[in-house]
């Protein structure tokens, strides 16, 4: 399997794990009576599973996005960071003079 696919799958799994922990804490603390509301009906476990899956999709997507944005190296050996080049003005922005015609 390609390296980048494994990279994305690993971070998606990390996001799903965080989501499962988040939902477990949410239900353990009975935030806003959510656990009570869920488990009064006959399909409380289904509701908890759907909540965990939806949170997993959200947290997994966020985790993958953050991981991709934090990549700093490329496969060709170059860096993913941008560096300022030392050109005219020592890398600083220098205003260019503009001549305006007189009226």
N, C-alpha and C positions, 0 to 999 in steps of 0.2 A: 504494500500500500504506500502511496507517495507520502513524503514527509509532511507536507502541508495538510493533507487530509487527516493524518494522525494527529497533527497539531490542533486542528479544529475540533476533531472528535474528543480529544482529551479535555479541551477547555469547555466544550458543551457538557461533558460529563461532570466537570467541576461545577458548572452553573446549575445543573440539575441537582447535584448533591447539596449545594447551598440552598436551593429552593425547598428541598425536602426538609432540611433542618429548619428553615424559616417557617414552613407550614406547621411543622411539629411544635415549634415554640408558640406559634399563633394559636394553635388549638390547645396547647397545655395551659396557656395563660387565660384561655377563654375570653379573648379580646372582643369587647362589645357583644358578648354572648354568642359568638360565632359557633363554638363547639356545642353549646346547648341547642342552638337553632338547628345545626346540622344533624345531630343525633337524636332529635325528637321524632323525625320521620323514619320510615322503613329503609330509605336509601341514603342514609347518612354517610356510609363508607364510599358510595359512588360519588357523592358531592365532595368528600375529602380527596378522593382520587383525581377528580376533574380539577379541583383547585390546585393540587400538587402538580399535575401535568401542565396546567396553564402557567403556573409560576415557574415551572421548570423550563418551559419554552422561553419565557421572558428572561429569566436569569441566565439561561444558557446563551441566548442571543447577546445579551449584554456582556457576558464573560468573553465570548468569542470576539466581539467588537473591540473590547478593551485590549485583549491579547494581540489582535492584529494591529491596532494602533500603536502598541508599545514595541513592535518589532523594530530592531535597529540595525540588523545585519541582513545582507542579501546573499544569495547563493554564489554570485560571481566574486565574492570576497570584498566587495565595496561596502561602504557604510550607508545606512539609510538616512543618516542625518545630513542636513544641509549646512555647509560652512560658508562664511563670508569670504569672498576672495579679496585679496589686497590689490586693489586697483587704484585708480585716481581717487584721491581723498582718503586713502587708508581704510577703505571699507565703510566709510561714512557716506551718507547721502549729502551731496553738494548741490545747492540750487544752481540752475543754469540761467545765465542772464538772457533776457528776451528783449529785443529792441522793438519798440512800438513807434509807429509813424506819428509825427506831430500833426495836429489839425490846424 
